[in-house]
Amino acid sequence: MYAVGLGTEDNPITKGMYQFALGATGATYHGAMCLVESDTKFVFNPLGGFHHAGRSHAEGFCYINDIAITIEALIRMGLRVAYIDIDVHHGNGVQNAFYETNKVLTISIHESGKTLYPWSGFEDGIGIREGRGYNVNIPLPAGTDDDVYLYAFEQIIPPLVNAFKPDIVFAEIGGDVHRDDPLAHFNVTSNGFKKAVRILKEISPKVIATGGGGYNLFKTAALWALAWAEMCGLTPHDHYAGIVGGMMYGPETQSGSLDDPPFSLDGQEKEECLKQARDVVRFIKETLFPMHGIRLH
């Protein structure tokens, strides 16, 4: 079992495990088929997004890679798919699935593998053989705030997606980018997250989104509610914020409202984050943009 990643602390063997993994995968696949077979523009499966699982092993709380299975089905139908992973962790399982093909544009923007699991996803991992230039990693430093995150996002992702011209965009929108997530080190707020989702909507003909990571349950739920509203063109109203009281002083008191107040780094830490982000952006532009016919300015 250990040889295929089962029975570990991350991927324990539990009753119903396989049925749950199948159900989550089936939901993601069904959502994609809704996009293909109807006028549906946006589908969201918050229980999907298991981007660490490999072809023959479980990893990182992920048993079956619903993303890779669904994308494989879409490309067999002759569709062009752009995969955009904004989870704070590198989407290594999806990268490995499509590292040698040009039929999928795979983009992962994440905390650098220098400081966070799965310790991979550096900018020089650009694909091999036919896939050379079609795998894009945007590793950002620990401490990254909204400004730094959106700078890298806007500089790289829209130009590449527009050049690739996908039929469908598959987005993994993990809530663990949030600054209150206990397992990562970003300073992204709901403001930066919403702007990233808004950009995804603007550059995508159709979108299937999955959840993914998120280890502050209240903040993750808030981010996914905001993402759903953004994709559907809705303005959410948080009718229940601030009314929980009485004896209920448990972890729900951390939930706050859907939106966060603005937050920005300053001083030396901000400058260092910006410098590292600029270096990554420069490498990607100089190395990958010419392969896609994108002119450098």
C-alpha positions as protocol buffer text, in pm:
chain_id: "A"
residue {
  index: 1
  type: MET
  ca { x: 0 y: 0 z: 0 }
}
residue {
  index: 2
  type: TYR
  ca { x: 278 y: 244 z: 89 }
}
residue {
  index: 3
  type: ALA
  ca { x: 426 y: 195 z: -258 }
}
residue {
  index: 4
  type: VAL
  ca { x: 119 y: 362 z: -411 }
}
residue {
  index: 5
  type: GLY
  ca { x: 83 y: 628 z: -141 }
}
residue {
  index: 6
  type: LEU
  ca { x: -195 y: 464 z: 60 }
}
residue {
  index: 7
  type: GLY
  ca { x: -189 y: 420 z: 435 }
}
residue {
  index: 8
  type: THR
  ca { x: 12 y: 736 z: 490 }
}
residue {
  index: 9
  type: GLU
  ca { x: -72 y: 1026 z: 717 }
}
residue {
  index: 10
  type: ASP
  ca { x: -186 y: 1227 z: 414 }
}
residue {
  index: 11
  type: ASN
  ca { x: -378 y: 945 z: 248 }
}
residue {
  index: 12
  type: PRO
  ca { x: -511 y: 706 z: 511 }
}
residue {
  index: 13
  type: ILE
  ca { x: -720 y: 403 z: 423 }
}
residue {
  index: 14
  type: THR
  ca { x: -1068 y: 467 z: 558 }
}
residue {
  index: 15
  type: LYS
  ca { x: -1414 y: 324 z: 507 }
}
residue {
  index: 16
  type: GLY
  ca { x: -1582 y: 487 z: 207 }
}
residue {
  index: 17
  type: MET
  ca { x: -1256 y: 641 z: 81 }
}
residue {
  index: 18
  type: TYR
  ca { x: -1279 y: 492 z: -267 }
}
residue {
  index: 19
  type: GLN
  ca { x: -1647 y: 572 z: -306 }
}
residue {
  index: 20
  type: PHE
  ca { x: -1585 y: 932 z: -204 }
}
residue {
  index: 21
  type: ALA
  ca { x: -1297 y: 970 z: -450 }
}
residue {
  index: 22
  type: LEU
  ca { x: -1508 y: 820 z: -729 }
}
residue {
  index: 23
  type: GLY
  ca { x: -1800 y: 1047 z: -645 }
}
residue {
  index: 24
  type: ALA
  ca { x: -1584 y: 1360 z: -650 }
}
residue {
  index: 25
  type: THR
  ca { x: -1426 y: 1256 z: -978 }
}
residue {
  index: 26
  type: GLY
  ca { x: -1761 y: 1174 z: -1133 }
}
residue {
  index: 27
  type: ALA
  ca { x: -1897 y: 1513 z: -1032 }
}
residue {
  index: 28
  type: THR
  ca { x: -1607 y: 1695 z: -1199 }
}
residue {
  index: 29
  type: TYR
  ca { x: -1643 y: 1486 z: -1514 }
}
residue {
  index: 30
  type: HIS
  ca { x: -2021 y: 1539 z: -1522 }
}
residue {
  index: 31
  type: GLY
  ca { x: -1971 y: 1914 z: -1484 }
}
residue {
  index: 32
  type: ALA
  ca { x: -1734 y: 1920 z: -1781 }
}
residue {
  index: 33
  type: MET
  ca { x: -1985 y: 1728 z: -1991 }
}
residue {
  index: 34
  type: CYS
  ca { x: -2248 y: 1991 z: -1902 }
}
residue {
  index: 35
  type: LEU
  ca { x: -2020 y: 2250 z: -2059 }
}
residue {
  index: 36
  type: VAL
  ca { x: -1967 y: 2040 z: -2370 }
}
residue {
  index: 37
  type: GLU
  ca { x: -2329 y: 1936 z: -2424 }
}
residue {
  index: 38
  type: SER
  ca { x: -2518 y: 2256 z: -2338 }
}
residue {
  index: 39
  type: ASP
  ca { x: -2500 y: 2634 z: -2332 }
}
residue {
  index: 40
  type: THR
  ca { x: -2371 y: 2623 z: -1974 }
}
residue {
  index: 41
  type: LYS
  ca { x: -2084 y: 2869 z: -1925 }
}
residue {
  index: 42
  type: PHE
  ca { x: -1968 y: 2791 z: -1572 }
}
residue {
  index: 43
  type: VAL
  ca { x: -1962 y: 2479 z: -1354 }
}
residue {
  index: 44
  type: PHE
  ca { x: -1818 y: 2451 z: -1004 }
}
residue {
  index: 45
  type: ASN
  ca { x: -1747 y: 2135 z: -805 }
}
residue {
  index: 46
  type: PRO
  ca { x: -1612 y: 2249 z: -466 }
}
residue {
  index: 47
  type: LEU
  ca { x: -1543 y: 1887 z: -365 }
}
residue {
  index: 48
  type: GLY
  ca { x: -1311 y: 1832 z: -662 }
}
residue {
  index: 49
  type: GLY
  ca { x: -962 y: 1956 z: -733 }
}
residue {
  index: 50
  type: PHE
  ca { x: -734 y: 1668 z: -628 }
}
residue {
  index: 51
  type: HIS
  ca { x: -436 y: 1797 z: -818 }
}
residue {
  index: 52
  type: HIS
  ca { x: -158 y: 1602 z: -641 }
}
residue {
  index: 53
  type: ALA
  ca { x: -265 y: 1246 z: -725 }
}
residue {
  index: 54
  type: GLY
  ca { x: -56 y: 1069 z: -989 }
}
residue {
  index: 55
  type: ARG
  ca { x: -134 y: 800 z: -1244 }
}
residue {
  index: 56
  type: SER
  ca { x: -34 y: 523 z: -1005 }
}
residue {
  index: 57
  type: HIS
  ca { x: -21 y: 679 z: -659 }
}
residue {
  index: 58
  type: ALA
  ca { x: -210 y: 886 z: -406 }
}
residue {
  index: 59
  type: GLU
  ca { x: -48 y: 1196 z: -261 }
}
residue {
  index: 60
  type: GLY
  ca { x: -124 y: 1509 z: -61 }
}
residue {
  index: 61
  type: PHE
  ca { x: -481 y: 1419 z: 47 }
}
residue {
  index: 62
  type: CYS
  ca { x: -556 y: 1328 z: -316 }
}
residue {
  index: 63
  type: TYR
  ca { x: -657 y: 973 z: -408 }
}
residue {
  index: 64
  type: ILE
  ca { x: -781 y: 1012 z: -766 }
}
residue {
  index: 65
  type: ASN
  ca { x: -688 y: 1306 z: -988 }
}
residue {
  index: 66
  type: ASP
  ca { x: -1033 y: 1416 z: -1106 }
}
residue {
  index: 67
  type: ILE
  ca { x: -876 y: 1708 z: -1291 }
}
residue {
  index: 68
  type: ALA
  ca { x: -642 y: 1502 z: -1508 }
}
residue {
  index: 69
  type: ILE
  ca { x: -910 y: 1241 z: -1582 }
}
residue {
  index: 70
  type: THR
  ca { x: -1157 y: 1508 z: -1691 }
}
residue {
  index: 71
  type: ILE
  ca { x: -906 y: 1702 z: -1901 }
}
residue {
  index: 72
  type: GLU
  ca { x: -798 y: 1379 z: -2072 }
}
residue {
  index: 73
  type: ALA
  ca { x: -1160 y: 1313 z: -2165 }
}
residue {
  index: 74
  type: LEU
  ca { x: -1198 y: 1664 z: -2304 }
}
residue {
  index: 75
  type: ILE
  ca { x: -888 y: 1649 z: -2522 }
}
residue {
  index: 76
  type: ARG
  ca { x: -996 y: 1310 z: -2658 }
}
residue {
  index: 77
  type: MET
  ca { x: -1304 y: 1495 z: -2781 }
}
residue {
  index: 78
  type: GLY
  ca { x: -1073 y: 1727 z: -2972 }
}
residue {
  index: 79
  type: LEU
  ca { x: -1113 y: 2024 z: -2739 }
}
residue {
  index: 80
  type: ARG
  ca { x: -836 y: 2263 z: -2640 }
}
residue {
  index: 81
  type: VAL
  ca { x: -806 y: 2298 z: -2264 }
}
residue {
  index: 82
  type: ALA
  ca { x: -620 y: 2553 z: -2057 }
}
residue {
  index: 83
  type: TYR
  ca { x: -566 y: 2446 z: -1697 }
}
residue {
  index: 84
  type: ILE
  ca { x: -514 y: 2727 z: -1446 }
}
residue {
  index: 85
  type: ASP
  ca { x: -428 y: 2629 z: -1089 }
}
residue {
  index: 86
  type: ILE
  ca { x: -442 y: 2908 z: -830 }
}
residue {
  index: 87
  type: ASP
  ca { x: -416 y: 2679 z: -527 }
}
residue {
  index: 88
  type: VAL
  ca { x: -125 y: 2782 z: -305 }
}
residue {
  index: 89
  type: HIS
  ca { x: 39 y: 2442 z: -368 }
}
residue {
  index: 90
  type: HIS
  ca { x: 193 y: 2344 z: -700 }
}
residue {
  index: 91
  type: GLY
  ca { x: -37 y: 2123 z: -907 }
}
residue {
  index: 92
  type: ASN
  ca { x: 226 y: 1854 z: -957 }
}
residue {
  index: 93
  type: GLY
  ca { x: -11 y: 1569 z: -1044 }
}
residue {
  index: 94
  type: VAL
  ca { x: -172 y: 1762 z: -1328 }
}
residue {
  index: 95
  type: GLN
  ca { x: 167 y: 1885 z: -1448 }
}
residue {
  index: 96
  type: ASN
  ca { x: 299 y: 1530 z: -1466 }
}
residue {
  index: 97
  type: ALA
  ca { x: -9 y: 1411 z: -1655 }
}
residue {
  index: 98
  type: PHE
  ca { x: 37 y: 1658 z: -1942 }
}
residue {
  index: 99
  type: TYR
  ca { x: 408 y: 1744 z: -1930 }
}
residue {
  index: 100
  type: GLU
  ca { x: 477 y: 1597 z: -2273 }
}
residue {
  index: 101
  type: THR
  ca { x: 177 y: 1724 z: -2472 }
}
residue {
  index: 102
  type: ASN
  ca { x: 82 y: 2052 z: -2639 }
}
residue {
  index: 103
  type: LYS
  ca { x: -289 y: 1971 z: -2623 }
}
residue {
  index: 104
  type: VAL
  ca { x: -318 y: 2126 z: -2277 }
}
residue {
  index: 105
  type: LEU
  ca { x: -181 y: 2459 z: -2156 }
}
residue {
  index: 106
  type: THR
  ca { x: -102 y: 2393 z: -1791 }
}
residue {
  index: 107
  type: ILE
  ca { x: -43 y: 2694 z: -1565 }
}
residue {
  index: 108
  type: SER
  ca { x: 15 y: 2681 z: -1190 }
}
residue {
  index: 109
  type: ILE
  ca { x: 66 y: 2994 z: -980 }
}
residue {
  index: 110
  type: HIS
  ca { x: 167 y: 2895 z: -629 }
}
residue {
  index: 111
  type: GLU
  ca { x: 397 y: 2945 z: -333 }
}
residue {
  index: 112
  type: SER
  ca { x: 750 y: 2847 z: -425 }
}
residue {
  index: 113
  type: GLY
  ca { x: 858 y: 2489 z: -370 }
}
residue {
  index: 114
  type: LYS
  ca { x: 1148 y: 2633 z: -172 }
}
residue {
  index: 115
  type: THR
  ca { x: 911 y: 2689 z: 119 }
}
residue {
  index: 116
  type: LEU
  ca { x: 604 y: 2469 z: 61 }
}
residue {
  index: 117
  type: TYR
  ca { x: 491 y: 2117 z: -31 }
}
residue {
  index: 118
  type: PRO
  ca { x: 517 y: 1953 z: -283 }
}
residue {
  index: 119
  type: TRP
  ca { x: 859 y: 2120 z: -312 }
}
residue {
  index: 120
  type: SER
  ca { x: 827 y: 2149 z: -691 }
}
residue {
  index: 121
  type: GLY
  ca { x: 690 y: 2381 z: -958 }
}
residue {
  index: 122
  type: PHE
  ca { x: 986 y: 2602 z: -1043 }
}
residue {
  index: 123
  type: GLU
  ca { x: 976 y: 2832 z: -1343 }
}
residue {
  index: 124
  type: ASP
  ca { x: 1222 y: 2625 z: -1546 }
}
residue {
  index: 125
  type: GLY
  ca { x: 978 y: 2331 z: -1555 }
}
residue {
  index: 126
  type: ILE
  ca { x: 835 y: 2417 z: -1898 }
}
residue {
  index: 127
  type: GLY
  ca { x: 748 y: 2075 z: -2040 }
}
residue {
  index: 128
  type: ILE
  ca { x: 938 y: 1837 z: -2267 }
}
residue {
  index: 129
  type: ARG
  ca { x: 902 y: 1701 z: -2621 }
}
residue {
  index: 130
  type: GLU
  ca { x: 573 y: 1821 z: -2773 }
}
residue {
  index: 131
  type: GLY
  ca { x: 484 y: 1975 z: -2438 }
}
residue {
  index: 132
  type: ARG
  ca { x: 781 y: 2209 z: -2428 }
}
residue {
  index: 133
  type: GLY
  ca { x: 645 y: 2556 z: -2364 }
}
residue {
  index: 134
  type: TYR
  ca { x: 301 y: 2434 z: -2260 }
}
residue {
  index: 135
  type: ASN
  ca { x: 373 y: 2384 z: -1891 }
}
residue {
  index: 136
  type: VAL
  ca { x: 398 y: 2711 z: -1701 }
}
residue {
  index: 137
  type: ASN
  ca { x: 495 y: 2747 z: -1337 }
}
residue {
  index: 138
  type: ILE
  ca { x: 470 y: 3080 z: -1155 }
}
residue {
  index: 139
  type: PRO
  ca { x: 635 y: 3023 z: -815 }
}
residue {
  index: 140
  type: LEU
  ca { x: 599 y: 3319 z: -580 }
}
residue {
  index: 141
  type: PRO
  ca { x: 777 y: 3380 z: -250 }
}
residue {
  index: 142
  type: ALA
  ca { x: 635 y: 3327 z: 97 }
}
residue {
  index: 143
  type: GLY
  ca { x: 475 y: 3652 z: 208 }
}
residue {
  index: 144
  type: THR
  ca { x: 321 y: 3732 z: -132 }
}
residue {
  index: 145
  type: ASP
  ca { x: 31 y: 3978 z: -95 }
}
residue {
  index: 146
  type: ASP
  ca { x: -248 y: 4083 z: -333 }
}
residue {
  index: 147
  type: ASP
  ca { x: -29 y: 4330 z: -521 }
}
residue {
  index: 148
  type: VAL
  ca { x: 250 y: 4081 z: -588 }
}
residue {
  index: 149
  type: TYR
  ca { x: 10 y: 3798 z: -668 }
}
residue {
  index: 150
  type: LEU
  ca { x: -198 y: 3999 z: -915 }
}
residue {
  index: 151
  type: TYR
  ca { x: 112 y: 4147 z: -1078 }
}
residue {
  index: 152
  type: ALA
  ca { x: 240 y: 3799 z: -1168 }
}
residue {
  index: 153
  type: PHE
  ca { x: -109 y: 3672 z: -1253 }
}
residue {
  index: 154
  type: GLU
  ca { x: -192 y: 3955 z: -1493 }
}
residue {
  index: 155
  type: GLN
  ca { x: 149 y: 3965 z: -1657 }
}
residue {
  index: 156
  type: ILE
  ca { x: 152 y: 3596 z: -1746 }
}
residue {
  index: 157
  type: ILE
  ca { x: -185 y: 3423 z: -1750 }
}
residue {
  index: 158
  type: PRO
  ca { x: -410 y: 3636 z: -1979 }
}
residue {
  index: 159
  type: PRO
  ca { x: -151 y: 3666 z: -2261 }
}
residue {
  index: 160
  type: LEU
  ca { x: -82 y: 3291 z: -2262 }
}
residue {
  index: 161
  type: VAL
  ca { x: -448 y: 3190 z: -2247 }
}
residue {
  index: 162
  type: ASN
  ca { x: -542 y: 3437 z: -2520 }
}
residue {
  index: 163
  type: ALA
  ca { x: -264 y: 3302 z: -2742 }
}
residue {
  index: 164
  type: PHE
  ca { x: -361 y: 2939 z: -2676 }
}
residue {
  index: 165
  type: LYS
  ca { x: -732 y: 3003 z: -2751 }
}
residue {
  index: 166
  type: PRO
  ca { x: -883 y: 2724 z: -2541 }
}
residue {
  index: 167
  type: ASP
  ca { x: -1234 y: 2590 z: -2584 }
}
residue {
  index: 168
  type: ILE
  ca { x: -1260 y: 2536 z: -2209 }
}
residue {
  index: 169
  type: VAL
  ca { x: -1066 y: 2667 z: -1912 }
}
residue {
  index: 170
  type: PHE
  ca { x: -1029 y: 2431 z: -1617 }
}
residue {
  index: 171
  type: ALA
  ca { x: -961 y: 2627 z: -1298 }
}
residue {
  index: 172
  type: GLU
  ca { x: -851 y: 2484 z: -963 }
}
residue {
  index: 173
  type: ILE
  ca { x: -932 y: 2761 z: -715 }
}
residue {
  index: 174
  type: GLY
  ca { x: -798 y: 2639 z: -382 }
}
residue {
  index: 175
  type: GLY
  ca { x: -879 y: 2863 z: -88 }
}
residue {
  index: 176
  type: ASP
  ca { x: -542 y: 2806 z: 76 }
}
residue {
  index: 177
  type: VAL
  ca { x: -398 y: 3116 z: -90 }
}
residue {
  index: 178
  type: HIS
  ca { x: -567 y: 3312 z: 186 }
}
residue {
  index: 179
  type: ARG
  ca { x: -345 y: 3485 z: 441 }
}
residue {
  index: 180
  type: ASP
  ca { x: -521 y: 3306 z: 728 }
}
residue {
  index: 181
  type: ASP
  ca { x: -456 y: 2957 z: 593 }
}
residue {
  index: 182
  type: PRO
  ca { x: -254 y: 2764 z: 854 }
}
residue {
  index: 183
  type: LEU
  ca { x: -55 y: 2549 z: 610 }
}
residue {
  index: 184
  type: ALA
  ca { x: 86 y: 2813 z: 375 }
}
residue {
  index: 185
  type: HIS
  ca { x: 257 y: 3151 z: 384 }
}
residue {
  index: 186
  type: PHE
  ca { x: 80 y: 3388 z: 142 }
}
residue {
  index: 187
  type: ASN
  ca { x: -84 y: 3718 z: 239 }
}
residue {
  index: 188
  type: VAL
  ca { x: -353 y: 3710 z: -29 }
}
residue {
  index: 189
  type: THR
  ca { x: -697 y: 3837 z: 77 }
}
residue {
  index: 190
  type: SER
  ca { x: -1044 y: 3795 z: -69 }
}
residue {
  index: 191
  type: ASN
  ca { x: -976 y: 4111 z: -272 }
}
residue {
  index: 192
  type: GLY
  ca { x: -689 y: 3956 z: -466 }
}
residue {
  index: 193
  type: PHE
  ca { x: -869 y: 3623 z: -497 }
}
residue {
  index: 194
  type: LYS
  ca { x: -1184 y: 3785 z: -640 }
}
residue {
  index: 195
  type: LYS
  ca { x: -979 y: 3984 z: -892 }
}
residue {
  index: 196
  type: ALA
  ca { x: -803 y: 3666 z: -1009 }
}
residue {
  index: 197
  type: VAL
  ca { x: -1137 y: 3487 z: -1053 }
}
residue {
  index: 198
  type: ARG
  ca { x: -1275 y: 3791 z: -1239 }
}
residue {
  index: 199
  type: ILE
  ca { x: -983 y: 3777 z: -1480 }
}
residue {
  index: 200
  type: LEU
  ca { x: -1037 y: 3404 z: -1532 }
}
residue {
  index: 201
  type: LYS
  ca { x: -1398 y: 3473 z: -1623 }
}
residue {
  index: 202
  type: GLU
  ca { x: -1300 y: 3746 z: -1868 }
}
residue {
  index: 203
  type: ILE
  ca { x: -1046 y: 3533 z: -2059 }
}
residue {
  index: 204
  type: SER
  ca { x: -1245 y: 3207 z: -2063 }
}
residue {
  index: 205
  type: PRO
  ca { x: -1508 y: 3097 z: -2315 }
}
residue {
  index: 206
  type: LYS
  ca { x: -1632 y: 2835 z: -2067 }
}
residue {
  index: 207
  type: VAL
  ca { x: -1506 y: 2749 z: -1720 }
}
residue {
  index: 208
  type: ILE
  ca { x: -1515 y: 2438 z: -1509 }
}
residue {
  index: 209
  type: ALA
  ca { x: -1383 y: 2510 z: -1162 }
}
residue {
  index: 210
  type: THR
  ca { x: -1303 y: 2285 z: -869 }
}
residue {
  index: 211
  type: GLY
  ca { x: -1223 y: 2360 z: -509 }
}
residue {
  index: 212
  type: GLY
  ca { x: -897 y: 2210 z: -394 }
}
residue {
  index: 213
  type: GLY
  ca { x: -703 y: 2308 z: -85 }
}
residue {
  index: 214
  type: GLY
  ca { x: -816 y: 2529 z: 200 }
}
residue {
  index: 215
  type: TYR
  ca { x: -742 y: 2459 z: 564 }
}
residue {
  index: 216
  type: ASN
  ca { x: -914 y: 2754 z: 725 }
}
residue {
  index: 217
  type: LEU
  ca { x: -1265 y: 2624 z: 664 }
}
residue {
  index: 218
  type: PHE
  ca { x: -1446 y: 2952 z: 716 }
}
residue {
  index: 219
  type: LYS
  ca { x: -1219 y: 3157 z: 492 }
}
residue {
  index: 220
  type: THR
  ca { x: -1220 y: 2886 z: 224 }
}
residue {
  index: 221
  type: ALA
  ca { x: -1600 y: 2873 z: 225 }
}
residue {
  index: 222
  type: ALA
  ca { x: -1610 y: 3253 z: 197 }
}
residue {
  index: 223
  type: LEU
  ca { x: -1366 y: 3255 z: -97 }
}
residue {
  index: 224
  type: TRP
  ca { x: -1562 y: 2990 z: -284 }
}
residue {
  index: 225
  type: ALA
  ca { x: -1888 y: 3177 z: -223 }
}
residue {
  index: 226
  type: LEU
  ca { x: -1724 y: 3491 z: -364 }
}
residue {
  index: 227
  type: ALA
  ca { x: -1589 y: 3296 z: -662 }
}
residue {
  index: 228
  type: TRP
  ca { x: -1934 y: 3157 z: -740 }
}
residue {
  index: 229
  type: ALA
  ca { x: -2085 y: 3505 z: -716 }
}
residue {
  index: 230
  type: GLU
  ca { x: -1811 y: 3651 z: -938 }
}
residue {
  index: 231
  type: MET
  ca { x: -1859 y: 3386 z: -1207 }
}
residue {
  index: 232
  type: CYS
  ca { x: -2238 y: 3427 z: -1199 }
}
residue {
  index: 233
  type: GLY
  ca { x: -2231 y: 3807 z: -1199 }
}
residue {
  index: 234
  type: LEU
  ca { x: -2390 y: 3828 z: -855 }
}
residue {
  index: 235
  type: THR
  ca { x: -2328 y: 4064 z: -564 }
}
residue {
  index: 236
  type: PRO
  ca { x: -2332 y: 3857 z: -245 }
}
residue {
  index: 237
  type: HIS
  ca { x: -2501 y: 3992 z: 64 }
}
residue {
  index: 238
  type: ASP
  ca { x: -2367 y: 3855 z: 391 }
}
residue {
  index: 239
  type: HIS
  ca { x: -2693 y: 3865 z: 590 }
}
residue {
  index: 240
  type: TYR
  ca { x: -2560 y: 3660 z: 880 }
}
residue {
  index: 241
  type: ALA
  ca { x: -2227 y: 3828 z: 948 }
}
residue {
  index: 242
  type: GLY
  ca { x: -2193 y: 3944 z: 1305 }
}
residue {
  index: 243
  type: ILE
  ca { x: -2512 y: 3788 z: 1442 }
}
residue {
  index: 244
  type: VAL
  ca { x: -2357 y: 3468 z: 1584 }
}
residue {
  index: 245
  type: GLY
  ca { x: -2341 y: 3516 z: 1958 }
}
residue {
  index: 246
  type: GLY
  ca { x: -2457 y: 3374 z: 2287 }
}
residue {
  index: 247
  type: MET
  ca { x: -2253 y: 3072 z: 2385 }
}
residue {
  index: 248
  type: MET
  ca { x: -2114 y: 3015 z: 2035 }
}
residue {
  index: 249
  type: TYR
  ca { x: -1755 y: 3129 z: 2082 }
}
residue {
  index: 250
  type: GLY
  ca { x: -1578 y: 2847 z: 1903 }
}
residue {
  index: 251
  type: PRO
  ca { x: -1388 y: 2859 z: 1574 }
}
residue {
  index: 252
  type: GLU
  ca { x: -1691 y: 3014 z: 1403 }
}
residue {
  index: 253
  type: THR
  ca { x: -1590 y: 3346 z: 1560 }
}
residue {
  index: 254
  type: GLN
  ca { x: -1302 y: 3356 z: 1310 }
}
residue {
  index: 255
  type: SER
  ca { x: -1537 y: 3352 z: 1014 }
}
residue {
  index: 256
  type: GLY
  ca { x: -1594 y: 3728 z: 1002 }
}
residue {
  index: 257
  type: SER
  ca { x: -1751 y: 3845 z: 677 }
}
residue {
  index: 258
  type: LEU
  ca { x: -1716 y: 3721 z: 323 }
}
residue {
  index: 259
  type: ASP
  ca { x: -1482 y: 4006 z: 230 }
}
residue {
  index: 260
  type: ASP
  ca { x: -1155 y: 4101 z: 396 }
}
residue {
  index: 261
  type: PRO
  ca { x: -1019 y: 4447 z: 466 }
}
residue {
  index: 262
  type: PRO
  ca { x: -732 y: 4544 z: 237 }
}
residue {
  index: 263
  type: PHE
  ca { x: -386 y: 4425 z: 334 }
}
residue {
  index: 264
  type: SER
  ca { x: -49 y: 4511 z: 184 }
}
residue {
  index: 265
  type: LEU
  ca { x: 308 y: 4440 z: 277 }
}
residue {
  index: 266
  type: ASP
  ca { x: 549 y: 4730 z: 297 }
}
residue {
  index: 267
  type: GLY
  ca { x: 915 y: 4799 z: 337 }
}
residue {
  index: 268
  type: GLN
  ca { x: 1191 y: 4548 z: 269 }
}
residue {
  index: 269
  type: GLU
  ca { x: 963 y: 4245 z: 273 }
}
residue {
  index: 270
  type: LYS
  ca { x: 745 y: 4393 z: -2 }
}
residue {
  index: 271
  type: GLU
  ca { x: 1046 y: 4487 z: -213 }
}
residue {
  index: 272
  type: GLU
  ca { x: 1193 y: 4138 z: -183 }
}
residue {
  index: 273
  type: CYS
  ca { x: 864 y: 3974 z: -281 }
}
residue {
  index: 274
  type: LEU
  ca { x: 830 y: 4205 z: -581 }
}
residue {
  index: 275
  type: LYS
  ca { x: 1188 y: 4140 z: -688 }
}
residue {
  index: 276
  type: GLN
  ca { x: 1140 y: 3764 z: -685 }
}
residue {
  index: 277
  type: ALA
  ca { x: 809 y: 3791 z: -869 }
}
residue {
  index: 278
  type: ARG
  ca { x: 964 y: 4016 z: -1135 }
}
residue {
  index: 279
  type: ASP
  ca { x: 1245 y: 3766 z: -1187 }
}
residue {
  index: 280
  type: VAL
  ca { x: 995 y: 3483 z: -1242 }
}
residue {
  index: 281
  type: VAL
  ca { x: 783 y: 3695 z: -1477 }
}
residue {
  index: 282
  type: ARG
  ca { x: 1090 y: 3798 z: -1676 }
}
residue {
  index: 283
  type: PHE
  ca { x: 1203 y: 3437 z: -1717 }
}
residue {
  index: 284
  type: ILE
  ca { x: 860 y: 3322 z: -1836 }
}
residue {
  index: 285
  type: LYS
  ca { x: 821 y: 3611 z: -2079 }
}
residue {
  index: 286
  type: GLU
  ca { x: 1165 y: 3566 z: -2229 }
}
residue {
  index: 287
  type: THR
  ca { x: 1147 y: 3186 z: -2244 }
}
residue {
  index: 288
  type: LEU
  ca { x: 783 y: 3099 z: -2315 }
}
residue {
  index: 289
  type: PHE
  ca { x: 615 y: 3397 z: -2476 }
}
residue {
  index: 290
  type: PRO
  ca { x: 810 y: 3364 z: -2805 }
}
residue {
  index: 291
  type: MET
  ca { x: 702 y: 2999 z: -2828 }
}
residue {
  index: 292
  type: HIS
  ca { x: 340 y: 3118 z: -2832 }
}
residue {
  index: 293
  type: GLY
  ca { x: 392 y: 3407 z: -3070 }
}
residue {
  index: 294
  type: ILE
  ca { x: 351 y: 3670 z: -2798 }
}
residue {
  index: 295
  type: ARG
  ca { x: 557 y: 3980 z: -2856 }
}
residue {
  index: 296
  type: LEU
  ca { x: 767 y: 4113 z: -2572 }
}
residue {
  index: 297
  type: HIS
  ca { x: 715 y: 4480 z: -2490 }
}
